[in-house]
Amino acid sequence: MRAAVLGGAGYIGGELVRLLVGHPHVQLATVTSTRLGGRRVDSVHPNLRGATDLTFTAPADLGRHDVVLVATPHLRDAAEMAGVLERAAVVIDLTADHRLTDPAAYVRHYGTEHPAPDLLGTFCRGLPESHREQLRTADRVSVPGCMATAAILALGPLVADGLVDGTLSVDARTGSSGSGATSGDAGRHAERAGTMRVFAPAGHRHAAEIEQALGHQVAMSATGVEAVRGVQVLCRAATRAPVTERDLRASYRRHYAAEPFVRVVARSRGLYRQPEPKILSGSNFCDVGFAALPELDIVVAIAALDNLMKGGAGNAVQCMNIRFGWPETSGLEFLGLHPV
């Protein structure tokens, strides 16, 4: 099956290329870049040396493919998506452009009108844990943001089981790769080193995705930490009635028992007793954990993932596997490293 990566020069694009060149059911035929046409892909992503001889192609020369995975900067491809849809049987969009379904919500959270509002609501949410059956036949898929994915997986069982009520609080921490390969001055190592930079103290765009998925109002903050990869979220919610940790464990185990990439991690012993993104680098796992404060009628839900994998490229490949009827773990078997 012929695949293309649209916008392959960034971090997410590089992860897509890495996963697809080793995928047992895919021929990666094209990788595009607006700036680097003609250059070798492995000159930008040196970890791919010896794995591919592909060079970057101009987006206008994309051609016809069975599946196109879009990893361009947000808003850049939104106006051009109609053309992409004409050149691929299946389009999997990793940008923020089609994650929301309501044009008014898009304006509120992104500060501008969507250039193609008729496309909003036509993409299936690219989260297998909640939309697996829809993904089996979806020709348009929109992969959620990394922090949104972590928060939805952390809170989803509690909402589904009716254990929590009211506004959900999401406190997210993210590594520097979440800002992208062209993040500007604030992303320079000299500025990020040693910092815990609160860049969204009272709101983040991913809150809209969480609200859309869970049906609750969300109060979200986000902090940039010194790590390169990784997202960790600590979510707090009021419970409808006192809830014990045994209740929480039963809820998470029931919802995620059959999920290949979600692991319940809430232990009293060990090096990593709650979800830790460090040991997930390069893997497609999302670890979820919990803690209960029954005397305050509050529960804490925790999740960690690699923002470039389960928070991006890995999740997209998982959706692709489902759509084409392949084993869901194809090309995603890497378990992570310890120690790192």
N, C-alpha and C positions, 0 to 999 in steps of 0.2 A: 504494500500500500504506500502510495507516494504522499509524503508529508512535507510541509514547509513551515518555517519559523519566520514570522514577519516581525522585524525588529530584533535581530539576533545579537546585537552588539552590547546590550546591557547585561546586568547580572542575571535577571530572570531569563533573558534570551539565551545566555550561555548555559544555564542549567537545563533549559529545554533541549538545546543541542546535545549536551552531555547525555541526557537520558535517551534521546531518540537515536543517536548513533549506535547505541548498544541495545536498542529495543528489538526483540526477536521477530516482531511482526511488521516493522516499519522500515521503509527506505526514506531516509531524510534526503530530499532532492534539492531543496532550496533554502537558503538563509539570507534574509534581506537586511540591508542597512542603507539609510539615506546618505550617510557620510563616508562609508568605507567600501563602496563598490569596487570590486576587483581585488581587494586585499584578502589574504587567507584568513579563515575563521580562527585558526589556531594562533594567529599573531595577536589576537585580542584576548582569546581564552587559552592561555598556554597549557592548561591542564589537558587540552584535547590534542596535543602534539602526538602524531602517530596514529590517532584514532580517525581522522578525517582529512581529506584533501580539498574540502569545499572552500570556495571563495564567496565573499558577500556579493549579492546581486541587488541591483536597484529595485525598489518596491514596484516600479512601473513594469518590470519584467517578471513579475511573480509567476505568471502562467497558471495552468490548471493543475489542481492537486485534489487528492481525496480528503485531506484534512489540512487546515491552516490554523496554526496556533499563533495568536496575536500578542506580542509583548512590546509594543511601541509605547512611548510615553502617553500618559493620560491626555485625552482630548485630541491628540494628534490624528488618531485613526477614526474618530467618531464620524466625521463628515465623509470619510472615504469607505466606511464599512459596507455600504451598498455594493460597491465595486468588488470588495473582497468576497462578499456572499455569492456573487456571480461566478467566482473562479474556484470555488471549493464546495464539495458536497457537505462538509461539516466544518464549522468555524468554532474554535474555542478561544474566547477572548479573556486575556489576563489583565486587561486594563480596567479602570474604574468606570468606563464609559457606559456600560450596560448592566451594572449591578443593581441599580434602582429601577423600580417600575413606574414611579409617579414623577412626571415632569416637574411638578411644583416642588417636590422633595429634592429633586436634583438641583434646582435653582437655589434652594435654601442652603444646601450643603456644599455646592461647588461654586456658587456666586455667579453663575452664567447660565444662559439658556442652552439646552442641549441642541447641537446642530442638526440632529435627526431624531426628534422626539417620538416619531412614529415607530422607531425601533425599540424604544423602552417597553419592557414587558414581553418582548418576543424571544428573549433568551432564557433558557432554563438555568436555574441556579446550579453552579458547578460545585456542589457539596454532596458527595456520594452518601454520606451518613443520613441525610434528610431527603435526598432527591434521586435515589438510585433508580427507581422504576421509571421516572420521567427521563433520566439520562439515557436509558436504553434505546430511545427513539429520537432523541433531541438532535437536531441539526445545527442549533445555535446554543452555545453554552457560555455563561459568564461566570468566571471563577471569582469567588469572594476575596476580599483583602485579607492579608495575613493576620492582623489583629482581630478582625471580624471573625475569621474562621476559628481562631483559638477561643474567643469569647462564646461563640455559638455552640461549640462543642463542649465547653465547660458548663454552660448554663442550660443547654437544651434539655437534658433529662429532668432537671428540676422544674422547668416550665411545663414540659409534657406531662409530668406526674402531678402537677398542681400543688407543688410544695412551696412555691414562693409567690409573692404578691408585690405589687407596687413597682416603683422605679428600681432598675437594676444598675448597680455601680460597677464600672469596669475600669480598673487601673492597669494600663498596659506599659510594658517595657520592650524596647526594640533595639537591635543592633544596627550598625551604620549601613549595612547593605540594604536595609529597608528604604533608604533615601535614594537608592539608585546609583548608577555609575557616573551620572553627571549632576550630583547633588548641590554643587556650588560651594561657597566658602564655609558654610556651617558644617559641611561633611568632611572637611579636611582633617586628617589625623591629628595635626597639631591643635586643632580646636576641640576635637572630640575626646582626646586622650585624657583620662582621669576625671571625666565629667559624668554627671547624671543630669542631662539637660531636659528640663520639662518644656517640651515644645507645644503641647496642647493641654494646658492646665484645666480648661473647662470646656471641653468639646473636641471631637475629632470626627472626620468624615465617616470613618468606619462605624460610628454610632448609628448612622442611618441604616446601614446594612443589618446590624444586630437588631434594631427595632423592627425592621421589615421581616426578619426571620422569626423573631420570638414573640412579637405582638406586645411588647412592654416598652415603656419609656426607658431610655438609657442615659445615664450620666457617665461620661467617659473622659479620662485623662490619659495622656501618653508621655512617656519619658524616653529619651535616647540614652542608652548606656554604652559602655566602652566596647562591648562585644561587637564582632563583625556580623556574625549570623545569630539568629535566634529571636523569638518572641516569647514572652511570658506574660500572662494576664492573671490578676487577682480580682475576682468578682465577688461582690457582696450583695446579699438580698435579704429582705425580711421574709420570714416564713409565716405561712397561714396558721400554723400551730407548732408547738415545740417539735423539733426534729433532731434525732440522734445521729451519730456517725454510722451506726448500723443501718438506719433508714437510708442514709445517703449512699452507702456502699451498695445496698441492694438495688437502688435506683440506677446507679451507674453501671453496675454489672448487667442488669437486665437489658439496658439500652445498647450496651456496647459489646455484649458477649460474642456476637458474630462479626464484629467489625475487624477487618484485617490490619487497620492502621491506627486504631484508637486503643490505648492501654490505660487501665485504671491504676494509678500510682498514688497510694496514700498509706504510708507504712510507719510503724513506730520505731523501726531500726533500719540501719543501712546508711550508706554514704549520701544517697539522694532519696529522701523520704517523701518528697513532693516533686511534681514535674519540674525538670531542669533542662533548659534548651541546650546546654553545652553538649550533653551526650547524645543529642538528636541531630547534630550537624551532618548534613548530607543524606539523612534518612527521611522517609515520608511519614513518620509516626507523629501523632499528636498524643502526648500523655496528659491525662486529666486526673485531678485530685480534689480533695475537699477537706473541710473542717467545719465543725458545728459549734455554735454558741447558743445552746438551748435556753440558757438563763436570760438571754437577750432576744430570743426569737430571730436570730440571724444565722445565715449560713455563708461560708466562704467557698467559692468554687475556683479552682486553679487549673490552668492549662499551659503547656509549653510546646513549641514546635520550631522547626527551621523555617524561617520566613520565606526562603527561596524554594523550599520543597513543599511540604504540606501546606505552607502558606502561599504557594505559587505554582512553580513548574511541576512538582510532583503531584499536586492535586489535579492539575490539568491533564497529566498523563493518566492518572487514575480514572478521570472522567472519560478520556479517550478509550481506555481499555473497556470500560463498561459499554460505551456506545457501539463499539465494533464487536462485542461479544467475546473478547479475549479474557483470559484469567486476569482478575483485577490487579494482581500484584506484578504483572509483567513489566520488566524493566525497573522495578521499584524495590528490589529485594535487599538493598544495602541496609544494614542494621545500625549504622553509626559506629563511633569509635570510643574506646575507653582504655587508658586515659587519653585526654586530648590536650 
